[in-house]
Structure formats: structure tokens, C-alpha cells
Amino acid sequence: MSGFPNVRLRRLRRTGVLRELVRETELRSSDLIYPLFVSETEAGRSAIPSMPGVERLSVAELAREAALAWEEGIRAVLLFGIPAERDETASAAVAADGVVQTAVRELKGSLPDLVVITDVCLCEYTSHGHCGLVHEGEVVNDPTLELLAAQAVSHAAAGADIVAPSDMMDGRVGAVRSALDEAGFEATVILSYAVKYASAFYGPFRDAVDSAPRFGDRRGYQMDPGNVLEALREAALDVEEGADILMVKPALPYLDVLCRVKEAIGTPMAAYHVSGEYAMLQAAAERGWIDGDAAMLEAALAIRRAGADLVITYGARTLARRLV
Ligand code: PBG
């Protein structure tokens, strides 16, 4: 016995090639989903001050942005629409010539292999900013389901490969699945925002699409940040209702949840590194307090390690340029 350690974990950390040889988690550009904001009233591009580097895009600029992302190795985008008009019943959400429907047709025309995912939710389309229909000050569940199902069908009809319900109404995945099947879209995938917390980290997103609720908040439908057993129930229900991929959102503050859902359910998982998470990194980087790109890469890798197959991030292009 020499008194020195036999086991030296540093042996495998000595060089870059050794580290790569034993690395447990990989991040590839094809693991990334790039969220994009498409606006009906936008002539070109406009900056979103609380999300440096992210812009609201016209349909034409959206197609240009998606083409650049595709060139860099990104294979999937997630679309959010900003309509010209909002009303009590979110009519613009289901219009065949709505901004998202138009954008999907445009993208599938110019980049047929790009996986186009659409956010299915009413908050960008309602005058009150809630994710469902409101009756006497309450967000009503069941009447909202029909509208969400119609919205999903209109996205699928435009050519969306994946629809992603983010409203957190009970039973929406089942409602969307049957409506899609009835309309002949059995092959349209459902990526459910199964585990979505009522989070303070969505602030910049709500600036971007002007969707902050005009009264009250979303705690009556989004999850309480203290709960994880409830996350397992939400996830199990969505799988039963026909979800193909599940999402946990936000990402970094909820890696434990992601890990537990992945282990318990085993479906492909996505995690959304949301606007507030992105904004924090950008703000610190702008002040020179952290290396923004390195922090973004580390965040995305950590999200993968915790159990996400797919990472939804506004930094997708920045990351893709550093990956393969
Ligand atoms: C719509 C929706 C929101 C986000 C994604 N879909 C906002 C919300 O629930 O208020 C947030 C995404 C982000 O913060 O990047 N319901």
C-alpha cells in the first residue's frame, strides 16, 4: 500500500479526447427546438427588449430565419402567433388564414423536411389574455376544449407536423387527439406541455406576444411550483389521452421533475428553457458577468442529462453553431 489512491477519476479528465470518450451525455443540434414568434402586423423584424437576440417576425422573415436555422443543423421550430385582432372567443386562433396557419404553409412549402411544431393555446388570441374561454371571471375548462381541438386541426390542416397544447386545461390532449383523428390527421404528433408550472420565468415571453392576463393570473390552471407528484399524474394522464412527447416547463428550476417524469413514464421528453431563463443568461452576459454562450451550452447539456431528449431554447442557433 503506497498510501496514494488507486482510483483516480482525474485520469479520464486529462485531455479533451479522453473526456469525449467517456462523456455520458451528448448535445446535438438535432436535439434542439427553436421557438419563433410570427406576427400578423409585422412588416419585417422587431426586437423584443427583454429577450436580446430574439425578434418578432413577419411570415417572410420567419421563412428566412427558419432557413438559416436549418442550414445550421436545427431540424424543428416551434411557432407562436401574434394576431392582428384579439377578441373574447379567440376567433383568430382557428382561422384558416390565421397567422400561424399561413406561416406553417409557408414553411412547409419552402422547407418541407423541417419539423414544424405549433403552440396550441388561446392566450395570444383572447382579449383578456387567458389561455381559455372566460365566463363570469372564470377560465372555463370544457368549452375551451372544443376551441383548442379546432385550433389544432387547423394547424394540422395547414401542414403542422406536431401540435403542442400549452393551455393546461384538463382533458385537452384527449380532445385534440380525437379531433385530429376524426379529421384524418392520425399521423399528426402531439407534444403535450404536460407539466407546465405557473412560473415567474414567462415574463419576457408575455412581453413578446403581449399575452399577460388582463385580470388575475394563471395559477388556476398552471401547476403549483411546489408539486412533483402532481407532475407525475399530469404526465400519466396525457399519455393515456394520446400524447406522443411530454414537456416539462420551465427547465432549469425543474430538472428534478424532468428526471422523475422521464423515469416514471419513459416517453420522449422535451424541456422548455423559457424566456426568463434565457433573459437571465443574456442579462448577465451583457454585463460581462458570465460567458453567455458557454452558460447556454452548459444549461442545454444539463437539461439533456436530466432526461430531456429535446431542448426548446431561444439560443438554438447560437448553440447549433457550436455543435454539429
Ligand atoms: C402560452 C405559452 C406561454 C409560454 C409558452 N406557451 C406563456 C404563458 O403560459 O404565460 C411561455 C414560454 C416562455 O416563457 O418562453 N400559454
Residues whose N, C-alpha, C, O or C-beta is under 5 A from the ligand:
A	BS01	PBG	C121 C123 C131 S166 F201 Y202 F205 V274 S275 G276
